[in-house]
Amino acid sequence: MSLSEIVSQYVVYKQSMGMRFHTEARTLKSFCKAMGDVRIAEVQPDRVQAFLAGTGPMTRFWHRKHEALRGFYRFAMARSYVAASPLPSRAPQPPQGFVPYIFSQEELRRLLDTAASSASHWRSHIQPHTCRMLILLWYGAGLRIREALSLTLGDVNLSSGILTIRESKFYKTRLVPIGPDLLRALTRYATQRAMDHPAKPDALLLVSRTGTPLTRRTAENTFVRLRIRAGVLRHEGARYQPRLHDLRHAFAVHRVVSWYRQGADVQRLLPKLATYLGHVHIATTQRYLTMTPE
């Protein structure tokens, strides 16, 4: 059988078990493209090594690709499609773990002020009030990027101050209560949104200047330009600059700092924070708690 046929069979198998498997499927599709139209037995170890190595310095993506291919070859060998795996027997040491950037309160204010005052001069696809609302949602409610971009008008209950996050990661739907400040900002945004682009309840909350859905790429590119204009940069020689997703990390860390200042029982409250963030296990939430000087 051809490599691409077995990859398709493997993806269908994994997704039939209830897994999303989107990222792994993309990796395996790239693998097929790199190997060409060949039978699985014709895949050579040196070409597999080149695919894993990619270009530039090694990152953790090497290990993610290796993990996807290892699962695929276990599947193929168990069904006698191939006798042995062409993967290298030893994996290199993974690079130092990524450390998210925890924005300070002053940096968050600069981001919001810059979004409101200068986004209209960027030739951006996003209006200033929408750009500001994005930051407030990711930081104020600790949402994942896709969760915020998928919110519909009907998912935002302004009378009760609750967001409905539908079928997010792990196929979970949850209710996210929001504070009064974020509720007021959302109410103002919804009013402006109705004036700019009248729509039905099933329409997306966050849209572009022309009323079309916002893509993740547009949101992330806009944030890069925004933080550069706001002067929010990493200076300690880190490989990565502050990311949009780091607003969610900042939400979690700032919440814990606030609890400590209030003298609250943080260990008792951590499961509640995990539920709010939509985490299945509290260990995932604990990984969000990056150490800060505070």
GUSENU-676203 format. One record per residue (C-alpha): x, y, z. Coordinates in Angstrom, 1 decimal, always signed. Each point is the difference from the previous one (the first is absolute). Layout:
<sites>
(site (X; Y; Z))
...
</sites>
This chain:
<sites>
(site (+0.0; +0.0; +0.0))
(site (+1.1; +3.6; -0.6))
(site (+1.1; +2.1; +2.9))
(site (-2.8; +2.5; -0.5))
(site (-2.7; -2.7; +0.1))
(site (+1.2; -1.4; +3.3))
(site (+0.3; +3.5; +1.5))
(site (-3.7; +0.7; -1.0))
(site (-1.0; -3.3; +1.6))
(site (+1.9; +0.9; +3.2))
(site (-1.6; +3.4; +0.3))
(site (-3.5; -1.4; -0.5))
(site (+0.8; -2.6; +2.6))
(site (+1.2; +2.5; +2.6))
(site (-2.9; +2.4; -0.6))
(site (-2.5; -2.9; +0.2))
(site (+1.2; -0.4; +3.6))
(site (-1.1; +3.5; +0.9))
(site (+3.3; +1.8; -0.5))
(site (+0.1; +3.3; -1.9))
(site (+3.4; -1.0; -1.4))
(site (+0.2; +3.2; -2.1))
(site (+3.6; +1.0; +0.7))
(site (+1.3; -3.6; -0.4))
(site (-2.0; -0.3; -3.2))
(site (+1.7; +3.1; -1.4))
(site (+3.4; -1.3; +1.0))
(site (-0.6; -3.3; -1.7))
(site (-1.3; +1.7; -3.1))
(site (+3.2; +2.1; -0.1))
(site (+2.0; -3.3; +0.4))
(site (-1.8; -1.5; -3.0))
(site (+0.8; +3.1; -2.1))
(site (+3.6; -0.1; +1.0))
(site (+0.4; -3.7; -0.8))
(site (-1.9; +0.2; -3.3))
(site (-2.2; -2.6; -1.6))
(site (+1.7; -3.1; +1.3))
(site (-1.0; -3.3; +1.7))
(site (+0.5; -0.1; +3.7))
(site (+2.8; -2.5; -0.3))
(site (+2.0; +2.3; -2.3))
(site (+0.3; +2.8; +2.6))
(site (+3.7; +0.4; +0.8))
(site (+1.4; +0.8; +3.5))
(site (+2.1; +2.9; -1.3))
(site (-3.0; +1.8; -1.5))
(site (-2.0; -0.6; +3.2))
(site (+2.9; +1.6; +1.9))
(site (+0.0; +3.0; -2.3))
(site (-3.7; +0.4; +0.5))
(site (+0.4; +0.0; +3.8))
(site (+2.9; +2.4; -0.1))
(site (-1.7; +2.6; -2.2))
(site (+2.0; +3.2; -0.5))
(site (+1.6; +2.2; +2.6))
(site (+0.7; -0.9; +3.7))
(site (-1.8; -2.9; +1.6))
(site (-3.1; +0.9; +2.0))
(site (-2.6; -2.1; +1.9))
(site (-1.8; -0.4; -3.4))
(site (+2.6; -2.7; -0.7))
(site (-1.4; -2.1; +2.8))
(site (-3.6; +0.7; -0.9))
(site (+0.7; -1.2; -3.6))
(site (+1.8; -3.0; +1.4))
(site (-2.9; -0.9; +2.3))
(site (-2.5; +0.2; -2.8))
(site (+2.1; -2.2; -2.3))
(site (+0.7; -2.5; +2.8))
(site (-3.7; -0.5; +0.6))
(site (-0.5; -0.4; -3.8))
(site (+2.7; -2.6; -0.4))
(site (-1.3; -2.0; +3.0))
(site (-3.3; -0.1; -1.7))
(site (+1.6; -1.0; -3.4))
(site (+2.2; -2.7; +1.6))
(site (-2.9; -1.5; +2.0))
(site (-1.9; -0.5; -3.3))
(site (+3.1; -1.4; -1.8))
(site (+0.1; +2.9; -2.5))
(site (+3.7; +0.4; +0.7))
(site (+2.5; -2.2; +1.8))
(site (+2.0; +2.7; +1.9))
(site (-0.1; +3.7; +0.8))
(site (+2.4; +2.3; -1.8))
(site (+0.0; +2.4; +3.0))
(site (+3.3; +0.7; +1.8))
(site (+0.5; -2.2; +3.0))
(site (+1.1; +2.9; +2.1))
(site (-1.7; +3.4; +0.4))
(site (+2.1; +3.0; +0.8))
(site (-0.3; +1.8; +3.3))
(site (-3.0; +2.4; -0.3))
(site (+0.9; +3.7; +0.2))
(site (-0.7; +2.0; +3.2))
(site (-3.7; +0.3; +0.7))
(site (-1.9; +3.0; -1.2))
(site (-0.7; +2.6; +2.6))
(site (-3.1; +2.1; -0.6))
(site (+0.1; +3.7; +0.5))
(site (-2.0; +1.4; +2.9))
(site (-1.1; +3.5; -0.8))
(site (+0.2; +2.6; +2.8))
(site (-3.1; +2.1; +0.8))
(site (+1.8; +3.0; -1.5))
(site (+0.7; -1.8; -3.2))
(site (-3.6; -1.1; -0.3))
(site (-1.1; +3.6; +0.3))
(site (+2.4; +1.0; -2.7))
(site (-1.3; -2.7; -2.3))
(site (-3.6; +1.1; +0.6))
(site (+0.8; +3.7; -0.5))
(site (+2.0; -0.7; -3.2))
(site (-2.9; -2.1; -1.3))
(site (-2.5; +2.7; +0.6))
(site (+2.1; +2.9; -1.3))
(site (+2.1; -1.1; -2.9))
(site (-1.5; -3.2; -1.6))
(site (-1.9; +2.1; -2.5))
(site (+3.3; +1.2; -1.5))
(site (+1.4; -3.5; -0.7))
(site (-2.1; -0.8; -3.0))
(site (-1.1; -2.9; +2.2))
(site (-2.8; -2.4; -0.8))
(site (-1.3; +0.6; +3.6))
(site (-1.6; +3.1; +1.3))
(site (+1.5; +1.6; +3.1))
(site (-3.0; -0.9; +2.3))
(site (+0.1; -3.6; -1.2))
(site (+3.8; -0.2; +0.5))
(site (-0.5; +1.3; +3.6))
(site (-2.8; -2.5; +0.6))
(site (+2.2; -2.9; -1.1))
(site (+2.6; +0.8; +2.7))
(site (-2.7; +0.5; +2.6))
(site (-1.6; -3.4; -0.7))
(site (+3.3; -1.9; -0.1))
(site (+1.3; +1.6; +3.2))
(site (-3.2; +0.8; +1.8))
(site (-1.7; -3.4; -0.5))
(site (+3.2; -2.2; -0.6))
(site (-1.4; -1.3; -3.2))
(site (+1.9; -2.0; -2.6))
(site (+0.5; +1.7; -3.3))
(site (-2.4; -2.2; -1.9))
(site (-2.6; +0.3; +2.8))
(site (-0.1; +3.8; -0.3))
(site (-0.1; +0.0; -3.8))
(site (-2.8; -2.6; +0.0))
(site (-2.4; +1.9; +2.4))
(site (-3.3; +0.9; -1.6))
(site (-2.3; +2.8; +1.0))
(site (-2.3; -2.5; +1.6))
(site (+2.9; -1.4; +2.1))
(site (+0.3; +3.3; +1.8))
(site (-2.7; +0.4; +2.7))
(site (+0.3; +3.7; +1.0))
(site (-2.8; -0.2; +2.5))
(site (+1.6; -2.7; +2.1))
(site (+3.6; +0.7; -0.9))
(site (+0.8; -3.5; -1.3))
(site (+1.8; -1.3; -3.1))
(site (-0.9; -3.4; -1.4))
(site (+3.2; -1.6; -1.4))
(site (-1.2; -2.8; -2.4))
(site (+1.8; -3.2; -0.7))
(site (+3.4; +1.3; +0.7))
(site (+3.1; -2.1; +0.6))
(site (-0.8; -3.5; +1.1))
(site (-3.5; +0.5; -1.5))
(site (-1.1; +1.7; +3.2))
(site (-2.6; +2.8; +0.3))
(site (+0.2; +2.3; +3.0))
(site (-1.5; +3.1; +1.5))
(site (+2.4; +2.8; +0.8))
(site (-1.3; +2.8; +2.3))
(site (+1.7; +3.3; -0.5))
(site (+0.7; +3.0; +2.3))
(site (-1.8; +3.3; -0.1))
(site (+2.8; +1.9; -1.8))
(site (+0.2; -2.5; -2.9))
(site (-3.8; -0.1; -0.1))
(site (-0.2; +3.7; -0.5))
(site (+2.6; -0.1; -2.7))
(site (-1.9; -2.8; -1.8))
(site (-3.2; +1.9; +0.2))
(site (+1.6; +3.0; -1.6))
(site (+1.6; -2.2; -2.7))
(site (-3.3; -1.8; -0.7))
(site (-1.7; +3.4; -0.5))
(site (+2.7; +1.2; -2.4))
(site (+0.0; -3.4; -1.7))
(site (-3.8; +0.2; -0.7))
(site (+0.4; +3.5; -1.5))
(site (+2.8; -1.1; -2.3))
(site (-1.2; -3.4; -1.0))
(site (-3.6; -0.9; +1.0))
(site (-0.2; -3.8; +0.3))
(site (-2.0; -3.0; +1.4))
(site (+0.9; -1.7; +3.3))
(site (+1.9; -2.7; -1.7))
(site (+2.4; +2.5; -1.6))
(site (+3.6; +0.2; +1.3))
(site (+0.6; +2.6; +2.7))
(site (+3.4; +1.1; -1.3))
(site (+0.2; +1.0; -3.6))
(site (+2.3; +1.9; -2.4))
(site (-0.6; +3.5; -1.3))
(site (-2.1; -1.5; -2.8))
(site (-2.0; -2.3; +2.3))
(site (+1.7; -3.2; -1.0))
(site (+1.2; -2.6; +2.6))
(site (+3.4; +0.7; +1.6))
(site (+2.6; -2.7; -0.6))
(site (+2.6; -1.0; +2.6))
(site (+2.8; +1.2; -2.3))
(site (-1.5; +3.5; -0.3))
(site (-0.4; +0.2; +3.7))
(site (+3.5; -1.1; +0.7))
(site (+1.6; +2.2; -2.6))
(site (-2.0; +3.0; +1.3))
(site (+1.2; -0.7; +3.5))
(site (+3.7; -0.1; -1.1))
(site (-0.4; +3.4; -1.5))
(site (-1.8; +1.2; +3.0))
(site (+2.5; -1.1; +2.6))
(site (+2.9; +1.5; -2.1))
(site (-1.8; +3.3; -0.1))
(site (-0.7; -0.2; +3.8))
(site (+3.7; -0.9; +0.7))
(site (-0.9; -3.3; +1.6))
(site (+3.1; -2.1; -0.8))
(site (+2.2; -2.7; +1.5))
(site (+3.5; +1.2; +0.6))
(site (+1.7; -2.9; +1.8))
(site (+1.1; -1.7; -3.2))
(site (-2.9; -2.4; -0.2))
(site (-0.7; -1.6; -3.3))
(site (-3.7; +0.9; +0.0))
(site (-1.6; +3.3; +0.5))
(site (-3.3; +0.4; +2.0))
(site (-2.8; -1.9; -1.7))
(site (-3.8; +0.5; -0.1))
(site (-0.5; -3.2; +1.9))
(site (+2.1; +1.3; +2.8))
(site (-2.9; +2.3; +1.0))
(site (-1.7; -3.2; +1.3))
(site (+3.1; -0.9; +2.0))
(site (+0.1; +3.5; +1.4))
(site (-3.7; -0.4; +1.0))
(site (+0.8; -3.2; +2.0))
(site (+3.1; +1.4; +1.7))
(site (-1.6; +3.4; +0.9))
(site (-3.0; -1.9; +1.5))
(site (+2.2; -2.1; +2.3))
(site (+2.0; +3.1; +1.0))
(site (-3.3; +1.8; +0.9))
(site (-1.1; -3.0; +2.1))
(site (+3.3; +0.0; +1.9))
(site (-0.3; +3.7; +0.7))
(site (-3.5; -0.6; +1.3))
(site (+1.2; -2.7; +2.3))
(site (-2.2; -2.6; -1.8))
(site (+0.6; -3.8; +0.1))
(site (+1.6; -0.3; -3.4))
(site (+0.3; -3.8; +0.0))
(site (-3.7; -0.2; +0.6))
(site (-0.8; +2.5; -2.8))
(site (+2.3; -1.5; -2.7))
(site (-2.6; -2.6; -1.0))
(site (-2.5; +2.8; -0.6))
(site (+2.6; +1.9; -2.1))
(site (+0.5; -3.3; -2.0))
(site (-3.7; -0.2; -0.6))
(site (-0.3; +3.6; -1.1))
(site (+2.9; -0.4; -2.5))
(site (-1.6; -3.2; -1.4))
(site (+2.8; -2.3; +1.1))
(site (-0.7; -3.7; +0.4))
(site (+2.7; -0.4; +2.6))
(site (+1.3; +2.4; +2.6))
(site (+3.6; -0.9; -1.0))
(site (-0.6; +1.9; -3.2))
(site (-1.0; +3.1; +1.9))
(site (+3.1; -0.4; +2.2))
(site (+2.2; +0.2; -3.1))
(site (-1.6; +3.4; -0.7))
(site (+1.4; +1.4; +3.2))
(site (+3.3; +1.4; -1.1))
(site (+2.2; +1.4; +2.7))
(site (+0.1; +3.8; +0.1))
(site (+1.9; +2.4; +2.3))
(site (-3.2; +0.5; +2.0))
</sites>
